[in-house]
Amino acid sequence: MASTVPGTVAAGRTLPADGAGERKGPSPAVRWVLIVGGAIVLLIALIFGIKFIAYATTHESTDDAAIDADVVQVTSKIAERVQQIYVDTDQPVKAGQLLIKLEDTNEQDAYRQAQAAVQAQSAQAQAAVENVALTRDTQNAQNLENDGAIAQARAAISSASESSLSAGGQIAVAQAGVDASSAQLKASQAALPGALQNLRKAEADLGRTRALVKTGDVAPSQLDADRASYEAARSQYSQAQADVSAAQADLSQAEQKLDAQRYSAQSTASQVGVQQGQLTTAQGKLNESSAPSRVAAQQAQARAAQAQVASLQAQLATAAHNLSYTRITAPINGYVGQKNVEIGQEVAPGESLMTLIPSSNIYITANYKETQVGRMKVGQEVDVSIDAYKGVNFIGHVGDLSPASQNTFSLVPAQNATGNFVKITQRLPIRIYVDKVENGNLSDYPLRPGMSVEASVKVK
């Protein structure tokens, strides 16, 4: 038998250093602890594996995503030199806030010049229009006046003639009115004593009823009835008095009318000759005022002046716009992301002066493979993880789905109608809006465009 050195291996066995014999295996207690520990580790791995599989089957995830926003490029509409800049990079701004002031000396001069030209030409056009209107109005007024004089003279002649013929009949009618008013007065006066008698009777009945009510011999309702009868009788008596007064006034008016008709009958005959002379005079004036038109040339001048005013007003509007363009204001609420202009710089129309990042309407653009978007719908919940905020879970929703893949909007879209075709999985951008943060406030985690994002849309 070969000799062995302590601690060496002989015949496939390790000998103890002290030569005591073969090493024993772990005790039953240790083996039991190892078995239980392995079972626990396996159970934990199984639980997390089931959760991972369940999450993976109900969510579509991508790390090709980033915070995005509708960035606004601030540009100039005119070519001018920068006079003042009121904001700087990273500074918050509000919509309407003045950002840049351009030199406006030339624009001010152009505006004042255009304004003065419009005012001068407007005055000339107004004068021309007034001259046309004045001439037309004068001619029309003269014609109307003469027509009216002719009509008035003819009507006066006709009226005087008719008045002269009917004067006798009108006097008779006026006399009949006097007779009728006199008869009405007599009838009203005759009705007055009866109304007074009824009033006195109603007053006496009311007094007796009051006495009987006090003694309890008559019901209080009878007192109300007698009081109503008294008021009615008093109203009738007042009406009778008023009828007498009205009849007296009518009689007086009828008598005055009769006197007037008698005087009119005397003066009507003398008016016929006077009105015939006035008719002849009015006809002569009408012939003079209705001469051929005298306003044609003035109308042409007025139209030309008004056309010139319109042209100058357009120039004034252009000058006003150019003047307003010297004040460049913020179109949105947000932050100055990048400033590309300095004081004294000459800017050109359309040149980008600064970039504004909106403070609201921040969203996530996630580029999903076309194989992932089949079950996606607007409004589905999204789990969001932002690299800048490790361990913070954001919750959002799908805002909208792109109508086409990114390749469709490229400058040179792929043309696959060839013999050699390689299928490439396309990506479609999905817009996601962040709604809240788990166990926190969304305002504590500002979202800035460009941040890297991992998004998982819950599709089931």
Protein Blocks (a to p, Z undefined) as FASTA:
>chain_A
ZZddehiaeehiacdfklnaccddddfklmmmmmmmmmmmmmmmmmmmmmmmmmmmmpcc
dfbbcddddddddddfbdcddfbdcbdehiacdehiafbdcdfklmmmmmmmmmmmmmmm
mmmmmmmmmmmmmmmmmmmmmmmmmmmmmmmmmmmmmmmmmmmmmmmmmmmmmmmmmmmm
mmmmmmmmmmmmmmmmmmmmmmmmmmmmmmmmmnopacfklmmmmmmmmmmmmmmmmmmm
mmmmmmmmmmmmmmmmmmmmmmmmmmmmmmmmmmmmmmmmmmmmmmmmmgccfklmmmmm
mmmmmmmmmmmmmmmmmmmmmmmmmpccdfbdcddfbdcbdehiacdehiafbdcddfbh
iacdddddfklmmmgcehiacddddfklghiacddddfbdcfbdfklmpmbdcdfbbfbd
cddddddddddddfbdehiafklmccdehiacdddddfZZ
